[in-house]
Amino acid sequence: MTIIENRPNTVIGTRLLRREDPALLTGEGKYTSDLNIPGALHMAVLRSPHASATIVKIDTKAAAALPGVVAVYTGADLQSMWAAPMPCAWAVTTDMKNPPHYPLAAKLVCYVGDGVVAILATSETVSRDALDLIDVEYEVHKPVVNVEEALGDKIIVHADLGTNKSYTWPLKIEATPGCVDEAFKNAAFKVSERYVQQRLLPMAMEPRAIAAVPQPFGGDITLYSSTQVPHILKVMTALTLGIPEHQMRVIAPSVGGGFGSKLNVYAEELLCVALARKHKLPVRWVEERSENSYATIHGRGQVQYVELAADKNGKLTAVRVRIVADMGAYLQLVTPGIPILGAFLYAGVYDIPQAYDFECVGIFTNLTPTDAYRGAGRPEATYAIETAMDALARQMGIDPFELRKRNYIKKEQFPYTAFSGLTYDSGDHLLAAEKAVALADYAGIRAKQAEQNVDGAKKRLGVGMVSYFEMCGLAPSRVLASLNYSAGGWESATVRVLPTAKVQVVTGTSPHGQGHETSWAMIASEKLGIPVEDIDVLHSDTAIAPLGLDTYGSRSLPVGGVAIAGACDKVIDKARLIAAHQLECSAEDLEFAGGVFSVKGSPDRAVPMAALAFAAFTAHNLPDGLEPNLEAQYTYDPPNFSWPFGTHICVLEIDIETGKVDVLKYVAVDDCGVQINPLIVEGQVHGGVVQGLAQALFEEAVHDSDGNLKNGTLAEYLVPAACDVPSITTSFTVTPSPTNQLGVKGIGEAGTIGAAPAVMNAVVDALSGLGITHMDMPASPKNVWLAIQAASSK
Amino acid sequence: MMKVNITVNGAPTEGEIEPRTLLVHYIREHLNLTGTNIGCDTSSCGACTVHLNGEAVKSCTILAVQADGDKVDTIEGLSKDGVMHPMQQAFMENHGLQCGYCTPGMVMAAIGLLNENPNPSEQEVRLGLEGNLCRCTGYHNIVKSVLAAAGKN
């Protein structure tokens, strides 16, 4: 397979500035809430203030009487409009419990924020004013908000189910029956840890926004939404509302970040479409930030029990994992599958035998549903194995890097068939780790630490390391089938060379900050030999790009980008036939380089792609039977996930009097195979690292025992600002993926996967001299201070 | 309803508005200048930062009537004859934006910062942008952009 790498004069691999930027920098970019839609009605949603309650009575009279209010709907009013409950696309087990979930609650509210009434008004202000005039009488029940308490079924979220357990998903892989137990019995060293993956608020800077616009002809409706998944949204909205799919069009205008939180089908999207159809008028909704904190999904929310067994040299011999995963009150689009995405990664980058015992239970609580958040299952898994590895190193009294070296899958073992049967495509963990160690001056830091962290030291130095795999590029359709996911994992692309040799690339990916327009044009330019500025990239509109599976799971490049390369190949194959016809030679005699076909050995006999595009358009003289025009559609179903990897090192200092953590240095060495645009790759790493670091040090959605979110605004929920985070040293190794023609792997989630455990390993490392061996996230000043006090009073 | 006269991007504007109208709503809804974004409801995120009489302010913290008679500059007014402001150019060249939602506010805040301190250190840039949140870039390239605009890279 040809890998595009180190070719002279290539576009791929250059730091091309983003074509997306001028519009976004000048205010010309249009997000959904920026669209000017004359005559639109504005929707506002009244939400439950209770985590568990029965709706006794709703009085909407005063709201309906407010001038400007057009209509007021309760859940009961709308019940007949739904052809199906809200979708969950991932029944992880055949007996998974999935309580029916409707856009407005009709009888029971199950979390604070559950929608109760929808108001339509002629302005946004009036729609919100009217919310205050609605009187709802509730019979309030005691909620269950702690996932491990919910496991006990003393309080049941959905009484009809008789249990809070949605599913139990086991993955037990043993070379011989009982070998996991055996390994733990014979282990020279054992680690047993409990980790909490606190709930996080995704906090994309653009809150969600929606506009559903009925079209004047044919009964069609266009849904504009701040979504990552216009294609999935189209199918699901059609099914949920009983609209013929071909009459639904979904457009994602500029989208202000997603991080998984816009990978969903939300109640408000369904409400806007349903009410726009009912009123035959556009209906729009803009989420407020504090509304976003409970109406948009939360991330993480897991309790992890992790056990490692190792021989006397520290070589891992078995891994045992039990997860209690907080689903929240309902299953959103892929809620139950999120912890399962991590199920294969609890052995990390290490060479372990087939002695792996994983089980996850999905549990309902009276809180906002959880779902995908940057990394989705894989940061949680990486955190568990990588912090447990440090615990093992501490127990053995050896350096964490030394322990990792003893366990890494070695370069020569790739492609590596893992315990799970999955094949890791390519990797060189030691190379990436050694590079990170050198950049961080690991030995120097250790020496300084020995000097600094003496008895009585007020500031303690810590260093933490993580080596990770990111299983991404979702996903081979057959693997998804084996996981009971209800869609495939392919991606589609169409490449169209217009008569004037300008090119349209149509992609099924749906960017929201990742720079696809720039990168996809680079891929097509490289393949077709047409200047990058002559290539336009069309996306995020199901009428223009009808086939696609959108953007999440670091899939866009290793699936969608490769689809574009494949579509270009088909275009080139067709152009080759026309070129052979014009040059009166056989197609096999032609070579194609720099956008020109020439006869091998006689470079004078040549024809450029531009001339062939025009010839294909006029169709005056094409080979017999060849269709006019130069256009090809290609769908790529990846044969494997892509497996980016790397090593991150965090160096920090902790003031033991205040508990404040200062990150002094963060080194990220990542390997995502061939890089299309290193500028964009670095940006993905920077942003990912800070999101992971934010989980480690700052962020946590805190609920009281009644299920109220106590920090649901940006004044209280600590999304870090520039002064809270360090600059990041990024570096790379390049190990091409052998599974796709571009040699690429994903990079969108790697930073987040690496950062939280790197920071927390550094925190515990800094405090280990005080007898601290464990710290829950976030390592806020308060939590660190409390841990220090507890340790010193022992 | 109240009348306001505000000069926006050098042009006089006049509006009849509810007294409770925030400056950001006046800019977005009455003038249809949607480059100024709204990212929160607690004046925390800075996405709505504009210049009021030359100073960077969060336009969600001010009532439109408070800006009566004043000069407001928004992101739309920065580029001249199709040429971007040096700060916009610096953000483009240093990949200082991804999704772009915080960007107009971040650019306006960054210009305000350099107006006050034309020669900031990295730490001064980080502290100076404390009121503007970004979820995509990790701030690394934003800081780099601002330092570049200050002639420091």
Interface residues (C-beta under 8 A of the other chain):
Chain A: L17 R18 E20 D21 P22 A23 L24 L25 T26 G27 E28 G29 K30 Y31 S33 D34 N36 T125 M203 A204 M205 E206 P207 S254 V255 G256 G257 F259 E288 R289 S290 H512 G513 Q514 G515 L679 I680 E682 G683 H686 G687 G688 V689 V690 Q691 T713 L714 A715 V719 A721 A722 C723 V725 S727 I728 G751
Chain B: E18 R28 N32 L33 T34 G35 T36 N37 I38 G39 C40 D41 T42 S43 S44 C45 A47 T74 I75 E76 L78 S79 M84 Q88 F91 M92 E93 H95 L97 Q98 C99 G100 Y101 C102 T103 P104 V107 E122 Q123 V125 R126 L127 L129 E130 G131 N132 L133 C134 R135 C136 T137 G138 Y139 H140 N141 I142 V143
